[in-house]
Amino acid sequence: MWSQRSIIDYSLQKRATIFNFLKNAFHGTTSDPTDADPYLFKAAKFHGEETDRECPLCRREKLVELNYIFGDELGQYSGRLKSNKELEELENEHGEFRVYVVEICQRCRWNHLHTSYLLGDGRSRKPPRKVRTLEDEDFVK
């Protein structure tokens, strides 16, 4: 993606998480890196994009990535999942938004934040107008 900048790589955190998990595996740990939220696991199953990286815990399955987007300019669309193809389209439509890439193993349920980065063309825009839905109080009267 042409506008990718401010990249944060969480590989050191990931390595520390794996080390602590393996170190405390037999002593009972309070933090379990395989405790994926059911919604996260379901999103990975239906919307995840497979990578060429193996799971660092079970080493039997390829990891799946999910891209979550956040930004003021996105308005009500902030916090949604987007594919890599959709991200390429969005970077031309918005000035700046952050992408968080989460990796998940569908076998052992490993999950960890992989990277985050900014996308956008740098020109500020107003957030899109909120689209009314059936849940809106004003719409249902």
DSSP file (Angstrom, degrees, kcal/mol; ACC not computed):
  #  RESIDUE AA STRUCTURE BP1 BP2  ACC     N-H-->O    O-->H-N    N-H-->O    O-->H-N    TCO  KAPPA ALPHA  PHI   PSI    X-CA   Y-CA   Z-CA
    1    1 A M    >         0   0    0      0, 0.0     3,-1.2     0, 0.0    87,-0.0   0.000 360.0 360.0 360.0 131.8    0.0    0.0    0.0
    2    2 A W  T 3   +     0   0    0      1,-0.3    86,-0.0    86,-0.1   117,-0.0   0.758 360.0  45.8 -69.5 -27.6    1.5    3.3   -1.1
    3    3 A S  T 3  S+     0   0    0      2,-0.0    -1,-0.3     0, 0.0     2,-0.2   0.300  75.9 135.3-101.5  11.5    0.5    5.4    1.9
    4    4 A Q    <   +     0   0    0     -3,-1.2     2,-0.3   115,-0.1   115,-0.2  -0.406  26.7 145.3 -65.7 128.3    1.6    3.0    4.7
    5    5 A R  E     +A  118   0A   0    113,-1.8   113,-2.9    -2,-0.2    -2,-0.0  -0.938  39.9  44.2-154.5 171.9    3.5    4.8    7.4
    6    6 A S  E    S-     0   0A   0     -2,-0.3     2,-0.3   111,-0.2    -1,-0.1   0.924  72.7-170.5  51.1  52.6    4.1    4.8   11.2
    7    7 A I  E     -     0   0A   0    110,-0.2     2,-0.5    -3,-0.1   110,-0.2  -0.570  11.9-165.1 -79.4 131.9    4.4    1.0   11.3
    8    8 A I  E     -A  116   0A   0    108,-3.1   108,-1.8    -2,-0.3     2,-0.5  -0.981   4.2-158.5-118.5 122.3    4.5   -0.6   14.7
    9    9 A D  E     -A  115   0A   0     -2,-0.5     3,-0.4   106,-0.2   106,-0.2  -0.879   6.8-166.8-102.6 127.1    5.7   -4.2   14.8
   10   10 A Y     >  +     0   0    0    104,-2.3     4,-2.3    -2,-0.5     5,-0.2   0.043  52.6 116.2-100.7  25.0    4.7   -6.2   17.9
   11   11 A S  H  > S+     0   0    0      1,-0.2     4,-2.4     2,-0.2    -1,-0.2   0.835  74.3  52.7 -66.9 -32.5    7.0   -9.2   17.4
   12   12 A L  H  > S+     0   0    0     -3,-0.4     4,-2.1     2,-0.2    -1,-0.2   0.914 111.1  46.8 -68.2 -41.1    9.0   -8.5   20.6
   13   13 A Q  H  > S+     0   0    0      2,-0.2     4,-2.4     1,-0.2    -2,-0.2   0.906 112.3  51.5 -62.6 -41.3    5.8   -8.5   22.6
   14   14 A K  H  X S+     0   0    0     -4,-2.3     4,-2.4     1,-0.2    -2,-0.2   0.918 109.1  49.6 -61.6 -45.0    4.7  -11.7   20.8
   15   15 A R  H  X S+     0   0    0     -4,-2.4     4,-2.4     1,-0.2    -1,-0.2   0.897 111.6  48.9 -62.4 -40.9    8.0  -13.4   21.6
   16   16 A A  H  X S+     0   0    0     -4,-2.1     4,-2.7     2,-0.2     5,-0.2   0.889 110.3  51.5 -65.9 -39.7    7.7  -12.4   25.3
   17   17 A T  H  X S+     0   0    0     -4,-2.4     4,-2.2     2,-0.2    -2,-0.2   0.921 112.0  45.8 -63.0 -44.8    4.1  -13.7   25.4
   18   18 A I  H  X S+     0   0    0     -4,-2.4     4,-2.7     2,-0.2     5,-0.2   0.921 112.8  50.6 -64.6 -44.3    5.2  -17.0   23.9
   19   19 A F  H  X S+     0   0    0     -4,-2.4     4,-2.5     1,-0.2    -2,-0.2   0.936 112.7  45.6 -59.8 -47.7    8.1  -17.3   26.3
   20   20 A N  H  X S+     0   0    0     -4,-2.7     4,-2.1     2,-0.2    -1,-0.2   0.871 112.5  51.6 -65.0 -37.0    6.0  -16.6   29.4
   21   21 A F  H  < S+     0   0    0     -4,-2.2     4,-0.3    -5,-0.2    -2,-0.2   0.941 114.0  42.2 -64.7 -47.2    3.3  -19.0   28.2
   22   22 A L  H >< S+     0   0    0     -4,-2.7     3,-0.7     1,-0.2     4,-0.3   0.869 114.1  52.4 -68.5 -36.2    5.8  -21.8   27.7
   23   23 A K  H 3< S+     0   0    0     -4,-2.5     3,-0.3    -5,-0.2    -1,-0.2   0.882 119.4  34.6 -65.3 -38.9    7.7  -21.0   30.9
   24   24 A N  T >X S+     0   0    0     -4,-2.1     3,-0.9    -5,-0.2     4,-0.7   0.225  83.7 112.5-101.5  13.5    4.5  -21.1   33.0
   25   25 A A  T <4 S+     0   0    0     -3,-0.7     3,-0.3     1,-0.3     4,-0.2   0.847  86.6  35.2 -58.2 -36.8    2.7  -23.9   31.1
   26   26 A F  T 34 S+     0   0    0     -3,-0.3    -1,-0.3    -4,-0.3    -2,-0.1   0.493 113.0  59.2 -97.3  -3.9    2.9  -26.3   34.0
   27   27 A H  T <4 S-     0   0    0     -3,-0.9    -2,-0.2    -4,-0.0    -1,-0.2   0.403 112.9-104.3-103.8   1.7    2.4  -23.8   36.8
   28   28 A G     <  -     0   0    0     -4,-0.7     2,-0.3    -3,-0.3    -3,-0.1   0.762  37.2-142.9  75.2 111.4   -1.0  -22.4   35.7
   29   29 A T        -     0   0    0     -4,-0.2    -1,-0.1     1,-0.1     3,-0.0  -0.789  14.2-148.2-109.7 149.6   -0.9  -19.1   34.1
   30   30 A T  S    S+     0   0    0     -2,-0.3     2,-0.6     1,-0.1    -1,-0.1   0.732  88.7  61.6 -85.5 -22.6   -3.3  -16.2   34.4
   31   31 A S        -     0   0    0    -11,-0.1    -1,-0.1   -14,-0.0    -2,-0.0  -0.918  66.2-175.0-109.3 118.0   -2.7  -15.0   30.8
   32   32 A D    >   -     0   0    0     -2,-0.6     3,-1.2     1,-0.1   -15,-0.0  -0.940  16.5-161.4-115.7 114.4   -3.5  -17.5   28.1
   33   33 A P  T 3  S+     0   0    0      0, 0.0    78,-1.7     0, 0.0    -1,-0.1   0.490  89.9  63.7 -73.1   0.5   -2.6  -16.4   24.5
   34   34 A T  T 3  S+     0   0    0     76,-0.2     2,-0.3     1,-0.1    76,-0.1   0.038  71.3 101.4-109.2  26.8   -5.0  -19.1   23.2
   35   35 A D    <   +     0   0    0     -3,-1.2    -1,-0.1    76,-0.2    75,-0.1  -0.316  52.3 176.2-105.1  49.6   -8.2  -17.5   24.7
   36   36 A A        -     0   0    0     73,-0.8    -2,-0.0    -2,-0.3    74,-0.0  -0.266  38.1-108.1 -57.5 134.5   -9.5  -15.9   21.5
   37   37 A D     >  -     0   0    0      1,-0.1     4,-2.6     4,-0.0     3,-0.3  -0.368  28.1-118.9 -57.8 140.2  -12.8  -14.2   22.0
   38   38 A P  H  > S+     0   0    0      0, 0.0     4,-2.3     0, 0.0     5,-0.2   0.851 115.2  50.9 -54.6 -35.6  -15.6  -16.2   20.2
   39   39 A Y  H  > S+     0   0    0      2,-0.2     4,-2.5     1,-0.2     5,-0.2   0.884 110.2  49.1 -69.6 -37.7  -16.3  -13.2   17.9
   40   40 A L  H  > S+     0   0    0     -3,-0.3     4,-2.2     2,-0.2    -1,-0.2   0.920 112.6  47.7 -65.1 -43.5  -12.7  -12.8   17.0
   41   41 A F  H  X S+     0   0    0     -4,-2.6     4,-1.8     2,-0.2    -2,-0.2   0.897 113.1  48.1 -64.8 -40.9  -12.4  -16.5   16.3
   42   42 A K  H  X S+     0   0    0     -4,-2.3     4,-1.8    -5,-0.3     5,-0.2   0.895 110.3  51.7 -67.2 -39.9  -15.6  -16.5   14.2
   43   43 A A  H  X>S+     0   0    0     -4,-2.5     4,-3.2     1,-0.2     5,-0.6   0.896 109.3  50.7 -62.8 -39.6  -14.4  -13.4   12.3
   44   44 A A  H  X5S+     0   0    0     -4,-2.2     4,-1.1     3,-0.2    -1,-0.2   0.881 108.3  53.2 -64.4 -37.5  -11.1  -15.2   11.5
   45   45 A K  H  <5S+     0   0    0     -4,-1.8    -1,-0.2     1,-0.2    -2,-0.2   0.890 124.0  24.0 -64.7 -40.3  -13.0  -18.2   10.2
   46   46 A F  H  <5S+     0   0    0     -4,-1.8    -2,-0.2    -5,-0.1    -1,-0.2   0.732 137.2  23.5-101.2 -25.6  -15.1  -16.2    7.8
   47   47 A H  H  <5S+     0   0    0     -4,-3.2    -3,-0.2    -5,-0.2    -2,-0.1   0.460  88.6 117.0-122.5  -3.7  -13.1  -13.1    7.0
   48   48 A G     << -     0   0    0     -4,-1.1     2,-0.5    -5,-0.6    18,-0.2  -0.296  55.0-138.1 -71.7 152.4   -9.5  -13.9    7.7
   49   49 A E  E     -B   65   0A   0     16,-2.2    16,-2.4    -2,-0.0    -1,-0.1  -0.955  24.3-123.7-111.6 121.1   -6.8  -13.9    5.1
   50   50 A E  E     -B   64   0A   0     -2,-0.5    14,-0.2    14,-0.2     2,-0.2  -0.321  26.0-159.7 -67.5 142.2   -4.4  -16.8    5.3
   51   51 A T  E     -     0   0A   0     12,-2.8    -1,-0.1     2,-0.2    11,-0.0  -0.518  29.1-116.5-109.1 179.9   -0.7  -16.0    5.7
   52   52 A D  E    S+     0   0A   0     -2,-0.2     2,-0.3    10,-0.1    12,-0.1   0.350  83.7 103.7 -97.8   4.3    2.4  -18.1    5.0
   53   53 A R  E     -     0   0A   0     10,-0.2    10,-2.9     1,-0.0    -2,-0.2  -0.689  67.6-132.5 -89.7 138.7    3.5  -18.0    8.7
   54   54 A E  E     -B   62   0A   0     -2,-0.3     8,-0.2     8,-0.2    -2,-0.1  -0.522  34.8 -90.3 -82.8 155.4    2.9  -21.0   10.9
   55   55 A C     >  -     0   0    0      6,-2.3     4,-0.9    -2,-0.2    -1,-0.1  -0.458  30.3-140.4 -62.6 132.4    1.4  -20.7   14.3
   56   56 A P  T  4 S+     0   0    0      0, 0.0    -1,-0.1     0, 0.0    -2,-0.0   0.674  95.6  39.6 -72.5 -15.4    4.1  -20.1   16.9
   57   57 A L  T  4 S+     0   0    0    -35,-0.0    -2,-0.0     0, 0.0    -3,-0.0   0.898 129.2  20.2 -97.1 -59.5    2.4  -22.4   19.5
   58   58 A C  T  4 S-     0   0    0      3,-0.1    -4,-0.0     1,-0.0     0, 0.0   0.755  79.1-156.3 -86.7 -22.8    1.0  -25.5   17.7
   59   59 A R     <  +     0   0    0     -4,-0.9     3,-0.1     2,-0.1    -5,-0.1   0.744  70.0  93.5  54.6  27.7    3.2  -25.2   14.5
   60   60 A R  S    S+     0   0    0      1,-0.1     2,-0.3     2,-0.0    -1,-0.1   0.523  75.5  51.9-120.7 -12.9    0.5  -27.1   12.6
   61   61 A E  S    S-     0   0    0     -6,-0.1    -6,-2.3     0, 0.0     2,-0.2  -0.936  78.7-114.5-131.4 148.0   -1.6  -24.5   11.1
   62   62 A K  E     -B   54   0A   0     -2,-0.3    44,-0.5    -8,-0.2    -8,-0.2  -0.590  40.9-111.7 -76.7 142.9   -1.1  -21.3    9.0
   63   63 A L  E     -     0   0A   0    -10,-2.9   -12,-2.8    -2,-0.2     2,-0.4  -0.423  23.7-144.7 -75.0 151.3   -2.0  -18.1   10.7
   64   64 A V  E     -BC  50 104A   0     40,-2.8    40,-2.6   -14,-0.2     2,-0.4  -0.933  12.1-145.7-115.2 139.9   -4.9  -16.0    9.6
   65   65 A E  E     -BC  49 103A   0    -16,-2.4   -16,-2.2    -2,-0.4     2,-0.4  -0.862   9.1-165.3-111.7 143.7   -4.9  -12.2    9.7
   66   66 A L  E     - C   0 102A   0     36,-2.3    36,-2.5    -2,-0.4     2,-0.6  -0.978  11.2-147.9-121.1 138.4   -7.7   -9.8   10.4
   67   67 A N  E     -DC  82 101A   0     15,-0.5    15,-2.4    -2,-0.4     2,-0.4  -0.928  13.5-171.7-109.3 113.0   -7.4   -6.0    9.6
   68   68 A Y  E     -DC  81 100A   0     32,-2.8    32,-3.0    -2,-0.6     2,-0.4  -0.875  10.1-152.4-101.9 135.8   -9.4   -3.7   11.9
   69   69 A I  E     +DC  80  99A   0     11,-2.2    10,-4.2    -2,-0.4    11,-0.6  -0.887  15.4 176.5-113.5 141.6   -9.6    0.0   11.0
   70   70 A F  E     + C   0  98A   0     28,-2.6    28,-3.2    -2,-0.4     2,-0.2  -0.999  16.8 126.0-140.7 140.3  -10.0    2.9   13.4
   71   71 A G    >   -     0   0    0     -2,-0.3     3,-1.0    26,-0.2     4,-0.4  -0.821  58.0-115.8 173.6 150.1  -10.1    6.7   12.8
   72   72 A D  G >  S+     0   0    0      1,-0.2     3,-1.1    -2,-0.2    -1,-0.1   0.863 113.3  57.6 -63.1 -37.3  -12.1    9.8   13.3
   73   73 A E  G 3  S+     0   0    0     23,-0.5    -1,-0.2     1,-0.2    24,-0.1   0.657  95.8  65.5 -70.1 -14.5  -12.6   10.3    9.6
   74   74 A L  G X  S-     0   0    0     -3,-1.0     3,-2.0     1,-0.2    -1,-0.2   0.683  80.2-175.4 -82.1 -17.1  -14.2    6.9    9.3
   75   75 A G  G X   -     0   0    0     -3,-1.1     3,-1.7    -4,-0.4    -1,-0.2  -0.356  69.7  -0.8  60.2-130.1  -17.2    7.9   11.5
   76   76 A Q  G 3  S+     0   0    0     52,-0.3    -1,-0.3     1,-0.3    -2,-0.1   0.600 128.8  67.7 -68.7 -10.3  -19.5    5.0   12.1
   77   77 A Y  G X  S+     0   0    0     -3,-2.0     3,-1.0    -6,-0.1    -1,-0.3   0.462  73.1 113.8 -89.9  -1.0  -17.3    2.7   10.0
   78   78 A S  T <  S+     0   0    0     -3,-1.7    -8,-0.3     1,-0.2    -6,-0.0  -0.485  72.0  31.6 -68.6 138.0  -14.5    2.9   12.5
   79   79 A G  T 3  S+     0   0    0    -10,-4.2    -1,-0.2     1,-0.3     2,-0.2   0.562  91.2 129.8  92.8  10.0  -13.7   -0.4   14.2
   80   80 A R  E <   -D   69   0A   0     -3,-1.0   -11,-2.2   -11,-0.6    -1,-0.3  -0.569  60.8-107.8 -98.6 161.4  -14.7   -2.6   11.3
   81   81 A L  E     -D   68   0A   0    -13,-0.2     2,-0.3    -2,-0.2   -13,-0.2  -0.649  37.2-177.9 -83.2 140.6  -12.9   -5.5    9.5
   82   82 A K  E     -D   67   0A   0    -15,-2.4   -15,-0.5    -2,-0.3     2,-0.1  -0.997  21.8-128.2-140.0 144.4  -11.5   -4.8    6.1
   83   83 A S     >  -     0   0    0     -2,-0.3     4,-2.1     1,-0.1     5,-0.1  -0.365  35.6-104.3 -80.2 168.0   -9.7   -7.0    3.6
   84   84 A N  H  > S+     0   0    0      1,-0.2     4,-1.7     2,-0.2     5,-0.1   0.872 123.5  53.6 -61.3 -36.5   -6.3   -5.9    2.0
   85   85 A K  H  > S+     0   0    0      1,-0.2     4,-1.3     2,-0.2    -1,-0.2   0.914 108.6  48.3 -64.5 -43.2   -8.2   -5.1   -1.2
   86   86 A E  H  > S+     0   0    0      1,-0.2     4,-2.4     2,-0.2    -1,-0.2   0.850 107.2  56.8 -65.8 -34.2  -10.6   -2.8    0.7
   87   87 A L  H  X S+     0   0    0     -4,-2.1     4,-2.0     1,-0.2    -1,-0.2   0.886 102.8  54.6 -64.1 -38.4   -7.7   -1.1    2.5
   88   88 A E  H  < S+     0   0    0     -4,-1.7     4,-0.4     1,-0.2    -1,-0.2   0.866 111.4  44.9 -63.4 -35.8   -6.2   -0.2   -0.9
   89   89 A E  H >< S+     0   0    0     -4,-1.3     3,-1.0     1,-0.2     4,-0.5   0.902 112.4  51.4 -72.4 -41.7   -9.4    1.5   -1.9
   90   90 A L  H >X S+     0   0    0     -4,-2.4     4,-1.4     1,-0.2     3,-1.1   0.807  95.9  67.8 -67.5 -30.2   -9.9    3.2    1.5
   91   91 A E  T 3< S+     0   0    0     -4,-2.0    30,-0.3     1,-0.3    -1,-0.2   0.742 103.3  46.6 -66.2 -19.8   -6.4    4.8    1.5
   92   92 A N  T <4 S+     0   0    0     -3,-1.0    -1,-0.3    -4,-0.4    -2,-0.2   0.604 112.8  49.9 -90.4 -14.2   -7.4    7.0   -1.4
   93   93 A E  T <4 S+     0   0    0     -3,-1.1     2,-0.3    -4,-0.5    -2,-0.2   0.599 108.9  49.3-100.1 -14.7  -10.7    8.0    0.2
   94   94 A H     <  -     0   0    0     -4,-1.4    27,-2.2     1,-0.1    28,-0.3  -0.927  67.2-137.7-131.4 151.6   -9.6    9.1    3.7
   95   95 A G  S    S-     0   0    0     -2,-0.3    27,-2.3     1,-0.3     2,-0.3   0.922  83.8 -11.6 -72.5 -46.4   -6.9   11.3    5.0
   96   96 A E        +     0   0    0     25,-0.1   -23,-0.5    24,-0.1     2,-0.3  -0.931  63.0 153.7-161.2 132.9   -5.7    9.1    7.9
   97   97 A F  E     - E   0 119A   0     22,-2.1    22,-2.7    -2,-0.3     2,-0.4  -0.974  35.0-118.9-153.6 155.7   -6.8    6.0    9.7
   98   98 A R  E     -CE  70 118A   0    -28,-3.2   -28,-2.6    -2,-0.3     2,-0.5  -0.794  17.5-154.6-103.0 139.9   -5.0    3.3   11.7
   99   99 A V  E     -CE  69 117A   0     18,-3.2    18,-1.9    -2,-0.4     2,-0.5  -0.946   3.5-162.0-112.0 129.7   -5.0   -0.4   10.8
  100  100 A Y  E     -CE  68 116A   0    -32,-3.0   -32,-2.8    -2,-0.5     2,-0.6  -0.965   7.2-155.6-111.8 123.0   -4.5   -3.1   13.4
  101  101 A V  E     -CE  67 115A   0     14,-3.1    13,-3.1    -2,-0.5    14,-1.1  -0.884  10.1-169.6-103.3 117.7   -3.5   -6.5   12.1
  102  102 A V  E     -CE  66 113A   0    -36,-2.5   -36,-2.3    -2,-0.6     2,-0.4  -0.896   9.3-148.6-108.2 133.4   -4.4   -9.4   14.4
  103  103 A E  E     -CE  65 112A   0      9,-2.9     9,-2.0    -2,-0.4     2,-0.4  -0.838  17.7-177.8-103.7 142.2   -3.1  -12.9   13.8
  104  104 A I  E     -CE  64 111A   0    -40,-2.6   -40,-2.8    -2,-0.4     2,-0.5  -0.997  22.4-145.8-140.5 139.2   -5.1  -15.9   14.8
  105  105 A C     >  -     0   0    0      5,-2.4     4,-1.3    -2,-0.4   -42,-0.1  -0.930   8.7-157.8-101.6 125.1   -4.6  -19.7   14.6
  106  106 A Q  T  4 S+     0   0    0     -2,-0.5    -1,-0.1   -44,-0.5   -43,-0.1   0.620  87.9  52.4 -79.7 -10.9   -7.8  -21.5   14.0
  107  107 A R  T  4 S+     0   0    0      1,-0.1    -1,-0.1     3,-0.1    -2,-0.0   0.938 127.0  14.3 -86.7 -57.5   -6.5  -24.7   15.5
  108  108 A C  T  4 S-     0   0    0      2,-0.1    -2,-0.2   -47,-0.0    -1,-0.1   0.481  99.3-120.8-100.1  -3.0   -5.2  -23.7   18.9
  109  109 A R     <  +     0   0    0     -4,-1.3   -73,-0.8     1,-0.2    -3,-0.1   0.687  48.8 168.0  71.5  21.7   -6.9  -20.3   19.0
  110  110 A W        +     0   0    0    -76,-0.1    -5,-2.4   -75,-0.1     2,-0.3  -0.403   8.2 177.7 -58.2 139.7   -3.6  -18.4   19.4
  111  111 A N  E     + E   0 104A   0    -78,-1.7     2,-0.3    -7,-0.2    -7,-0.2  -0.978   9.1 154.2-149.8 139.8   -4.2  -14.7   18.9
  112  112 A H  E     - E   0 103A   0     -9,-2.0    -9,-2.9    -2,-0.3     2,-0.5  -0.980  48.6 -98.9-160.7 148.4   -1.9  -11.7   19.0
  113  113 A L  E     - E   0 102A   0     -2,-0.3   -11,-0.3   -11,-0.2   -99,-0.1  -0.613  38.5-177.5 -69.8 122.0   -1.6   -8.2   17.6
  114  114 A H  E     -     0   0A   0    -13,-3.1  -104,-2.3    -2,-0.5     2,-0.3   0.935  54.6 -24.6 -90.7 -56.4    0.9   -8.5   14.8
  115  115 A T  E     -AE   9 101A   0    -14,-1.1   -14,-3.1  -106,-0.2    -1,-0.3  -0.954  47.7-155.5-149.4 166.3    1.3   -4.9   13.4
  116  116 A S  E     +AE   8 100A   0   -108,-1.8  -108,-3.1    -2,-0.3     2,-0.3  -0.983  20.6 163.3-143.5 150.4   -0.4   -1.6   13.2
  117  117 A Y  E     - E   0  99A   0    -18,-1.9   -18,-3.2    -2,-0.3     2,-0.3  -0.986  34.0-107.2-160.0 162.5    0.1    1.2   10.7
  118  118 A L  E     -AE   5  98A   0   -113,-2.9  -113,-1.8    -2,-0.3     2,-0.3  -0.750  31.1-177.5 -95.9 144.1   -1.4    4.4    9.4
  119  119 A L  E     + E   0  97A   0    -22,-2.7   -22,-2.1    -2,-0.3     2,-0.2  -0.909  27.6  91.8-131.0 162.4   -3.0    4.7    5.9
  120  120 A G  S    S-     0   0    0     -2,-0.3   -25,-0.3   -24,-0.2   -28,-0.1  -0.473  73.4 -94.9 131.5 160.9   -4.5    7.6    4.0
  121  121 A D        -     0   0    0    -27,-2.2   -26,-0.2   -30,-0.3   -25,-0.1   0.489  57.3-115.0 -87.3  -2.9   -3.6   10.3    1.6
  122  122 A G  S    S+     0   0    0    -27,-2.3     2,-0.6   -28,-0.3   -27,-0.2   0.351  77.5 121.1  89.9  -6.3   -3.0   12.9    4.2
  123  123 A R        -     0   0    0    -29,-0.2    -1,-0.2   -28,-0.0    -2,-0.2  -0.829  63.4-126.4 -94.2 120.8   -5.9   15.3    3.2
  124  124 A S        +     0   0    0     -2,-0.6     2,-0.3   -29,-0.2   -30,-0.0  -0.360  32.8 178.4 -67.5 141.9   -8.3   15.8    6.1
  125  125 A R        -     0   0    0     -2,-0.1   -30,-0.1     3,-0.0   -31,-0.0  -0.939  32.5-100.9-137.9 160.2  -12.0   15.1    5.5
  126  126 A K        -     0   0    0     -2,-0.3     3,-0.1     1,-0.1   -53,-0.1  -0.514  48.3 -99.0 -75.3 150.2  -15.2   15.2    7.5
  127  127 A P        -     0   0    0      0, 0.0   -53,-0.2     0, 0.0   -54,-0.1  -0.367  49.9 -93.7 -63.4 151.6  -16.5   11.8    8.7
  128  128 A P        -     0   0    0      0, 0.0   -52,-0.3     0, 0.0   -51,-0.1  -0.296  48.8 -92.5 -64.1 152.5  -19.3   10.4    6.5
  129  129 A R        -     0   0    0      1,-0.1     2,-0.3   -54,-0.1   -53,-0.0  -0.371  47.6-101.2 -64.6 144.6  -22.8   11.2    7.5
  130  130 A K        -     0   0    0     -3,-0.1     2,-0.5     1,-0.1    -1,-0.1  -0.513  32.2-134.4 -71.0 129.6  -24.4    8.6    9.7
  131  131 A V        -     0   0    0     -2,-0.3     2,-0.1    -3,-0.1    -1,-0.1  -0.728  23.8-120.1 -84.8 128.6  -26.7    6.3    7.8
  132  132 A R        -     0   0    0     -2,-0.5     2,-0.3     2,-0.0    -1,-0.1  -0.437  33.9-174.4 -71.5 140.7  -29.9    5.7    9.7
  133  133 A T    >   -     0   0    0     -2,-0.1     3,-1.3     1,-0.0     6,-0.2  -0.758  42.5 -96.5-125.8 173.7  -30.8    2.2   10.6
  134  134 A L  T 3  S+     0   0    0      1,-0.3     6,-0.1    -2,-0.3    -2,-0.0   0.764 120.1  62.2 -63.3 -24.7  -33.8    0.5   12.2
  135  135 A E  T 3  S+     0   0    0      4,-0.1    -1,-0.3     3,-0.0     2,-0.1   0.693  79.5 103.6 -76.0 -18.3  -32.1    0.7   15.6
  136  136 A D  S <> S-     0   0    0     -3,-1.3     4,-1.6     1,-0.1     3,-0.1  -0.433  70.2-140.5 -68.4 136.9  -32.0    4.5   15.5
  137  137 A E  T  4 S+     0   0    0      1,-0.2    -1,-0.1     2,-0.2    -3,-0.0   0.882 100.6  52.9 -64.4 -39.2  -34.7    6.1   17.8
  138  138 A D  T  4 S+     0   0    0      1,-0.2    -1,-0.2     3,-0.1    -2,-0.0   0.834 108.4  50.6 -66.3 -32.0  -35.5    8.8   15.2
  139  139 A F  T  4 S+     0   0    0     -6,-0.2     2,-0.8     1,-0.2    -1,-0.2   0.877 104.8  58.6 -76.3 -37.9  -36.0    6.4   12.4
  140  140 A V     <        0   0    0     -4,-1.6    -1,-0.2     1,-0.2    -7,-0.0  -0.825 360.0 360.0 -97.0 107.1  -38.5    4.1   14.3
  141  141 A K              0   0    0     -2,-0.8    -1,-0.2    -3,-0.0    -2,-0.1   0.324 360.0 360.0-136.9 360.0  -41.5    6.1   15.4
